[in-house]
Amino acid sequence: MTNDLFSIKELMSGMAELGAANLMKSLQPKTDDLTQNEAFDKFGQGWVRGHVKNDLVRGYRKGTAKNSPIYYSKLELMTVRNAEKVSRLGVFDNTKI
């Protein structure tokens, strides 16, 4: 029971964090941008690259030059991370989702 409550608390906290990040993105869009190195530091290089490879996360360039930095949406990365937690906990098992 205690483990279930902890899991529910973690999920609710993650959803609240997503809501706050979504609000910040709409109020100050530049705060949502993470450089590739920042994304790797915060979420892990292997994790980010794996989700880019699986088309769950997309990087983008603000410039047209071939060597312009790659940026990621912090909100998008957080959303995928929380979706993984929900999936791992089996929250939507036995549903049509």
N, C-alpha and C positions, 0 to 999 in steps of 0.2 A: 504493500500500500504506500509506504513512504517513497519507494522508488517511482511509483506511478505519479505521485504528487510532485516529485522533483521533475519528472519528465514534462508534466503539464506546465509547471512553472517555467521551465526552460523554453517550451514552445511559445507560451504567452509572452515571455520576455522578448523572444526573437521577433514575434509579430509586432510588438510595440516598437521595437528597434526599426523594423521595416517601415512602419508608419511614420516615424520621426524622420527617417532618411528620405522618404517620399516627399514629406513636407519641405525639408531642406532643399531638395532638388527643385521643387516648384518655386521656392522663394529665392534661392541663390543657385542657379544651375551649375555654376563653376565648381561648387563644393562637391558635386557628384563625380567629377573627373578624377581618376587616378592614373598616373603614368604606369607603364608596364612594371617598372621596378617597384613602385608603391604597391601595386596589386600583388606582386610576388611576395613582398615583405609581409603584407597583411593576411593574405590567403594561402600563400605557398605556391612556389613556381610550378611544381608538378600538378597541383590541384587546378590552377588557372589554365595551364596548357592542356590538361586533359579535357576540361570543359569547353575550351575553344575547339579542340579537335572534334568533340561530339556535338558541336554547334549549339551548345547551351549558353555560351557566353561569346560576345563579339567584341573585338577590339576595333578601334577606328583611329584614323589619323586626321588631325585638324588641318595639316598642311598638305600641299600637293607633292612635295619632294619625297623621293624614295626613302630618305633617311629621317623624315619627320617622326617625332615620337608617337608611339602607339598608346592610346588611352583606353581605359575601361570604365564602365559605369559602376560606381560603388554600389548603387541600389541593385543593379542586375546581379552582381557578385553575391551580395547579401541574400538576395531572393533565392538563388540557386543553393546557397549554403543552407538556408532554412528549409528549402524543399527536400534536400537530402536528409535533414534531421527528421522531418515528418515521415518521409518514406522509410527510413531506418526503424522508426518506432512503430510502423505499421498502422498509422492513424487512419488511412483510407483503405485498409484491407477490407475485403468483402463489400466494397462499394463499386459503383460504375465509373469511378474516376480513374 
